[in-house]
């Protein structure tokens, strides 16, 4: 994934899902994959997340520099809303 912004967006989107659905093994595996991309491809560590009514705020360290960015909540939470609206399409299959 070439863009740090894209990698953060994808990771945060699935992290919101795993936070809301801690037993969703597929979501957790996907979150772990995106976290690995952040670390290995973009050297991102020490990620902090806050949010308000409008935005998610991300602060992270990259190559010794502290960087901040933000994403609109409506964009980040769209996947979780889809899952909640049609849960039958997003069944959780336990690990074997």
QUIPE-V12843 format. One record per backbone hydrogen bond with DSSP energy under -0.5 kcal/mol. NH is the residue of the N-H (numbers start at 1). CO is the residue of the C=O. E is the energy in kcal/mol with one decimal. If there is no record, write none. Layout:
NH | CO | E
NH | CO | E
This chain:
7 | 3 | -2.2
8 | 4 | -2.9
9 | 5 | -2.5
10 | 6 | -2.7
11 | 7 | -2.5
12 | 8 | -3.0
13 | 9 | -2.4
14 | 10 | -1.9
15 | 11 | -2.4
16 | 12 | -2.3
17 | 13 | -1.1
18 | 14 | -2.6
19 | 15 | -2.5
20 | 16 | -1.6
21 | 17 | -2.2
24 | 21 | -2.1
25 | 23 | -1.2
28 | 24 | -2.1
29 | 25 | -2.5
30 | 26 | -2.1
31 | 27 | -2.7
32 | 28 | -2.5
33 | 29 | -1.9
34 | 30 | -2.3
35 | 31 | -2.6
36 | 32 | -2.0
37 | 33 | -1.9
38 | 34 | -2.4
39 | 35 | -2.2
40 | 36 | -3.4
41 | 37 | -2.1
42 | 37 | -1.0
42 | 38 | -0.6
43 | 39 | -0.9
44 | 38 | -2.4
45 | 61 | -2.4
48 | 59 | -3.1
50 | 57 | -2.2
52 | 55 | -2.3
56 | 71 | -3.1
57 | 50 | -3.6
58 | 69 | -2.6
59 | 48 | -2.4
60 | 67 | -2.8
61 | 45 | -3.0
62 | 65 | -2.7
63 | 43 | -0.9
65 | 62 | -1.6
67 | 60 | -3.3
67 | 65 | -0.5
69 | 58 | -2.6
71 | 56 | -2.4
73 | 54 | -2.6
75 | 72 | -0.8
76 | 72 | -1.8
77 | 73 | -2.9
78 | 75 | -0.5
81 | 77 | -2.2
82 | 78 | -2.2
83 | 79 | -2.4
84 | 80 | -2.5
85 | 81 | -2.0
86 | 82 | -1.9
89 | 86 | -1.8
90 | 87 | -1.5
91 | 88 | -0.5
93 | 91 | -0.6
94 | 92 | -0.6
